[in-house]
Structure formats: structure tokens, C-alpha cells
Amino acid sequence: MGLTSILATTLKNLPWRTIAFAALERAPELFQKAADRLQKPAVQQESECAAEAELQARVTRLEGLLLEQETLIREQAAKCSQLEESCTLLESRLTRYKIVSGILCAAAFILLVLLLKQR
């Protein structure tokens, strides 16, 4: 026997007036409990929707920051390549200046030797 058959046999033996009075007494409490149970998932859904909207806003913000960071990385890479080009240019100039200064030093030394021989 199931619960429904037990309730059915119990209700058959009770007069309708007793059932009606019990229903009027208990119905507001049962209705309030049922309404509370039905509203809890709605409140949870609202909080989940709010949390989801907040997460979506954070994801959008982070995507924007990521794009900004990628732009900065590209700019830094361009500046780095420009610096590398400048560095190679300066190194070649330095090498030329070293060669010229070495030649001038040798010429000064030769002139010093010639000057000392004349005396």
C-alpha cells in the first residue's frame, strides 16, 4: 500500500465538514511554505544572473586589457627593432672612429720620431 491509498482510506472515513475545516486552517501555512520553496530558486537564479553578469563584465574588461597589452607589446617590439638598428649603426661608427684614431695615433708617433731625429 502506498501513501496515497492510506490517505484515500482515511479521507473516506472522515466527514467532508472536518476535511474542509482542516483545509481552511492549514491551507495558509501550506500555501506560504510552498510559495517560499518556489521563490528560493527564483532568488538563486537572480543571484546567479547577477554573478554571471559581473563575470561577463570582468571578462570584457580583461579582454580589453589584453588587447591594450598586446598593443603595448607591439610598440615595444617596434622600439626594440629601432634600437637594434641604432645600436648597429653606432657600433659601425665606433669601429670607424677607432680605426681613424689608430691611424692618427700612428701618424703622431711617426711625426714624433721624425722630430726627434732632426734634433
Secondary structure, DSSP 8 states (H G I E B T S, - for coil): --HHHHHHHHHHHS-HHHHHHHHHHHHHHHHHHHHHHHHHHHHHHHHHHHHHHHHHHHHHHHHHHHHHHHHHHHHHHHHHHHHHHHHHHHHHHHHHHHHHHHHHHHHHHHHHHHHHHH-
